[in-house]
Amino acid sequence: PGLRRYIYIYILYYIYGIMAAGVDDRPLTADDIRAVTIATTCITDWSTMGIELGIPIHVINKSERDSRHITNDHQRNLLTIWLESGNASWAALVIALRSSLIAKGGQANKIAREHPSE
């Protein structure tokens, strides 16, 4: 897990320069759950979004089972896991939203405007 996490963070920092330049990359915490939930109301496929946020597939599958396929519960579970991972930031969220699997560029642009880097 240590090497995998290092590689994941390295890749994110590389992508930040391309897809999230100028977006706040300070770590988010569980206290940010409300703001992140509001920012992601456009997402309908939370399993795919979980993958784009770097959550392991076995964790996503467990969340889906535990939430009994109730979308809001699945969303809350995955966002909480992501926020507690140490990899959560507005820039990382923008990258996930701009990915080809999620394709929510308009929402990503809105977040980028609302959360510029300092």
C-alpha positions in Angstrom: 0.0 0.0 0.0 2.9 2.5 0.7 4.3 2.2 -2.8 0.9 2.2 -4.4 -0.1 5.4 -2.5 3.2 7.1 -3.5 2.7 6.3 -7.1 -0.9 7.4 -7.0 0.1 10.7 -5.4 2.9 11.2 -7.9 0.5 10.6 -10.8 -2.0 13.0 -9.3 0.6 15.7 -8.9 1.7 15.2 -12.6 -2.0 15.4 -13.7 -2.6 18.5 -11.5 -0.3 20.5 -13.8 -2.4 19.5 -16.8 -6.0 19.2 -15.5 -6.2 21.2 -12.3 -3.8 24.1 -12.6 -4.9 26.9 -10.4 -7.2 24.8 -8.2 -6.8 24.6 -4.4 -4.8 21.4 -3.7 -4.8 21.7 0.1 -6.1 18.5 1.8 -9.8 18.3 2.5 -11.1 16.6 5.7 -14.2 15.0 6.9 -15.4 18.5 8.0 -15.7 19.3 4.2 -18.3 16.6 3.6 -21.2 19.0 3.1 -19.4 21.2 0.6 -18.1 18.2 -1.3 -21.6 16.5 -1.3 -23.1 19.6 -2.8 -20.4 19.9 -5.4 -21.0 16.3 -6.5 -24.8 16.3 -6.8 -24.4 15.9 -10.6 -22.8 12.4 -10.2 -25.1 9.4 -10.8 -22.6 6.5 -11.0 -20.8 6.6 -7.7 -18.9 3.3 -8.2 -17.1 4.9 -11.2 -16.6 8.1 -9.3 -15.0 6.2 -6.5 -12.6 4.6 -9.0 -11.7 8.1 -10.3 -11.1 9.3 -6.8 -8.6 6.5 -6.2 -10.7 4.4 -3.9 -9.9 0.6 -4.2 -12.5 -1.4 -6.0 -13.0 -3.8 -3.1 -13.8 -0.8 -0.9 -16.3 0.5 -3.5 -18.0 -2.9 -3.7 -18.3 -3.1 0.1 -19.8 0.4 0.2 -22.3 -0.5 -2.5 -23.3 -3.7 -0.6 -23.5 -1.9 2.7 -25.6 0.9 1.3 -28.0 -1.7 -0.2 -27.7 0.2 -3.5 -29.2 3.4 -2.1 -27.4 6.1 -4.0 -27.2 8.7 -1.3 -25.8 6.3 1.2 -23.2 5.0 -1.3 -22.3 8.6 -2.1 -21.9 9.5 1.6 -19.8 6.3 2.2 -17.4 6.9 -0.6 -17.0 10.6 0.0 -16.2 9.9 3.7 -13.7 7.2 2.7 -12.1 9.6 0.2 -12.0 12.5 2.6 -10.4 10.4 5.3 -7.8 9.0 2.8 -5.5 12.0 2.9 -5.7 12.2 -0.9 -8.8 14.5 -1.0 -8.5 18.0 -2.4 -10.6 20.3 -4.6 -7.9 19.8 -7.3 -8.3 16.0 -7.1 -12.1 16.3 -7.3 -11.7 18.5 -10.4 -9.4 15.9 -12.0 -12.0 13.1 -11.3 -14.8 15.2 -12.7 -12.9 16.0 -15.9 -12.0 12.3 -16.5 -13.4 10.7 -19.6 -15.4 8.3 -17.5 -17.2 11.0 -15.5 -17.1 13.8 -18.1 -18.5 16.6 -15.9 -16.3 19.4 -17.1 -18.8 22.1 -16.5 -19.0 21.2 -12.8 -15.2 20.8 -12.6 -14.9 24.4 -14.1 -17.4 25.7 -11.5 -15.4 24.1 -8.6 -12.1 25.5 -10.1 -13.6 29.0 -10.1 -14.9 28.6 -6.5 -11.8 27.1 -5.1 -8.7 28.7 -6.7 -5.2 28.0 -5.4 -3.8 30.7 -3.2 
